[in-house]
Amino acid sequence: MKATISGESSCQGQRGTGCLLVFATGTSTFAQTPADFYKGKNVELYIGYSVGGGYDLYARVLARHIAKHIPGNPTVVPKNMEGAGSLRLAKLAGQSRA
């Protein structure tokens, strides 16, 4: 089987796989450290209840102190999403992609 790109022949058969591997390993990539990833970013902490309640107070205290324990010390921003006994937040969490 012959692979062609705009009339020119490329690697054939088993050599095609070898060419791809050489190309993929020929470039060097570096992984980003967690500290570099979180540095200068905002992390949103969603709260499923209204402002002023017990869960809101706990979440805001957590948001204030947890940033010190995340590499890169991001800013943790608490956001309230009250409604339906926090089912709105549960629905949002269920629809989000990992």
C-alpha positions in Angstrom: 0.0 0.0 0.0 1.4 3.3 -1.0 0.6 6.6 0.8 0.9 9.7 -1.4 0.6 13.4 -0.5 0.1 15.7 -3.5 1.8 13.3 -5.9 4.9 12.5 -3.8 5.5 9.1 -2.2 5.9 8.8 1.5 7.0 6.0 3.8 5.5 2.6 2.8 4.4 -0.5 4.8 6.3 -1.1 8.0 8.6 1.9 7.4 5.6 4.2 7.7 5.2 3.4 11.4 9.0 3.8 11.9 8.9 7.2 10.3 6.1 8.3 12.6 8.0 7.1 15.7 11.2 8.8 14.7 9.3 12.0 14.1 7.4 11.8 17.4 10.5 11.1 19.5 12.6 13.6 17.6 10.9 16.5 19.3 11.5 17.1 23.0 8.6 18.2 25.2 8.7 19.3 28.8 6.0 18.7 31.4 4.6 21.7 33.2 4.9 21.5 37.0 1.8 22.1 39.1 3.3 25.3 40.5 3.8 26.7 37.0 0.3 25.7 36.0 -1.5 27.3 39.0 0.7 30.4 39.3 -1.3 33.6 38.7 -4.5 31.7 38.0 -7.9 31.8 39.7 -9.5 28.7 41.1 -13.3 29.0 41.4 -14.9 27.3 44.5 -18.6 26.9 43.9 -20.9 27.0 46.9 -24.3 25.4 46.5 -26.1 27.5 49.1 -26.8 31.2 49.6 -24.6 33.9 51.0 -24.4 34.1 54.8 -25.3 30.5 55.7 -23.2 27.9 57.4 -21.9 26.2 54.3 -21.1 29.6 52.8 -19.0 30.5 55.9 -17.1 27.2 55.8 -16.4 27.4 52.1 -15.1 31.0 52.4 -12.8 30.1 55.3 -11.6 27.1 53.2 -11.0 29.4 50.1 -9.0 31.8 52.2 -6.6 29.1 53.5 -6.5 26.4 50.8 -4.5 28.6 48.3 -1.5 28.3 50.6 -1.5 24.5 50.1 -1.9 24.4 46.3 1.4 24.7 44.4 1.8 28.1 42.8 -0.6 29.8 45.3 -3.5 30.5 43.0 -6.3 32.9 44.0 -9.3 30.9 45.2 -12.6 32.7 44.4 -15.7 31.5 46.2 -18.9 31.7 44.0 -22.4 31.0 45.2 -24.8 29.1 43.1 -27.9 28.7 45.3 -31.1 27.1 44.3 -33.2 23.9 44.7 -31.2 22.8 47.7 -27.9 23.0 45.8 -29.3 20.8 42.9 -28.4 23.5 40.4 -24.7 23.1 41.5 -25.0 19.3 41.3 -26.4 19.5 37.8 -23.5 21.8 36.8 -21.0 19.4 38.3 -22.6 16.5 36.5 -22.4 18.2 33.1 -18.9 19.4 33.4 -16.0 17.7 31.6 -13.1 16.2 33.6 
